[in-house]
Amino acid sequence: MSCRISELVLNCKDPELLAKFWCDVLGYVELDRDEGSIEIGPSDAGFGGLQPTIILSPQQQPADGPPAAPYRCKSRGPGPSC
């Protein structure tokens, strides 16, 4: 069985500003808006496409400590793990 990342959710103070920035950098377009969140992704594909979409979600309070990751990974060769 294989899996892949279909969307990436980022909490930020200004979703509008970051959406514009990442659309310019990646060539993405705005796909959806919902309760202050903005979803961006490739213009020819949305959720479930080959490339993941990015959801920029408003968060006014700074996070305490590093962001939590729901997974861990290790490199297969010499060098640091990720």
C-alpha positions as CSV (number, residue, x, y, z in Angstrom):
1,M,0.0,0.0,0.0
2,S,1.3,3.5,-0.8
3,C,0.3,6.9,0.4
4,R,1.0,10.5,-0.5
5,I,0.4,13.9,0.9
6,S,-2.7,15.5,-0.8
7,E,-2.8,18.7,1.2
8,L,-0.5,20.7,3.5
9,V,-2.1,22.9,6.2
10,L,-0.1,25.9,7.4
11,N,-1.2,28.2,10.3
12,C,-0.2,31.8,9.7
13,K,-1.1,35.4,10.7
14,D,-1.9,36.6,7.2
15,P,-3.3,33.9,4.9
16,E,-4.0,36.5,2.2
17,L,-0.4,37.6,2.0
18,L,1.1,34.1,2.1
19,A,-1.4,32.8,-0.5
20,K,-0.3,35.6,-2.9
21,F,3.4,34.9,-2.3
22,W,3.1,31.1,-2.8
23,C,0.9,31.5,-5.8
24,D,3.6,33.7,-7.4
25,V,6.4,31.4,-6.4
26,L,4.8,28.1,-7.4
27,G,2.5,29.2,-10.2
28,Y,-0.5,28.1,-8.1
29,V,-4.0,29.7,-8.1
30,E,-6.6,30.2,-5.4
31,L,-8.9,27.1,-5.3
32,D,-11.2,27.8,-2.3
33,R,-11.9,30.0,0.7
34,D,-13.5,28.8,3.9
35,E,-13.8,30.7,7.2
36,G,-10.7,32.7,6.7
37,S,-8.6,29.8,5.3
38,I,-7.4,29.9,1.7
39,E,-6.6,26.8,-0.3
40,I,-4.1,27.2,-3.2
41,G,-2.9,24.6,-5.7
42,P,-2.2,23.9,-9.4
43,S,-4.8,25.4,-11.8
44,D,-5.4,22.2,-13.6
45,A,-6.0,20.0,-10.5
46,G,-7.5,20.3,-7.1
47,F,-7.8,18.0,-4.1
48,G,-6.6,14.5,-5.0
49,G,-4.4,15.6,-7.9
50,L,-0.8,14.7,-8.4
51,Q,0.5,17.8,-6.6
52,P,-0.6,18.6,-3.1
53,T,-2.7,21.7,-2.3
54,I,-1.7,24.2,0.4
55,I,-4.3,25.4,2.9
56,L,-3.3,28.6,4.7
57,S,-5.3,28.9,7.9
58,P,-5.4,32.0,10.1
59,Q,-3.9,31.8,13.6
60,Q,-3.2,34.9,15.6
61,Q,-1.4,33.4,18.6
62,P,2.2,32.3,18.1
63,A,2.8,28.6,18.6
64,D,4.6,27.4,21.8
65,G,7.7,25.5,20.7
66,P,8.3,23.8,17.4
67,P,5.4,22.6,15.3
68,A,4.3,19.0,15.9
69,A,4.7,16.6,13.0
70,P,2.4,13.6,12.9
71,Y,5.2,11.4,11.5
72,R,8.9,10.8,11.8
73,C,11.3,9.8,9.2
74,K,14.9,8.7,9.0
75,S,17.4,8.9,6.1
76,R,18.5,5.6,4.6
77,G,22.1,6.6,4.2
78,P,24.7,8.4,6.2
79,G,23.8,11.8,7.4
80,P,21.2,13.4,9.7
81,S,17.7,12.0,10.0
82,C,14.8,14.3,9.1
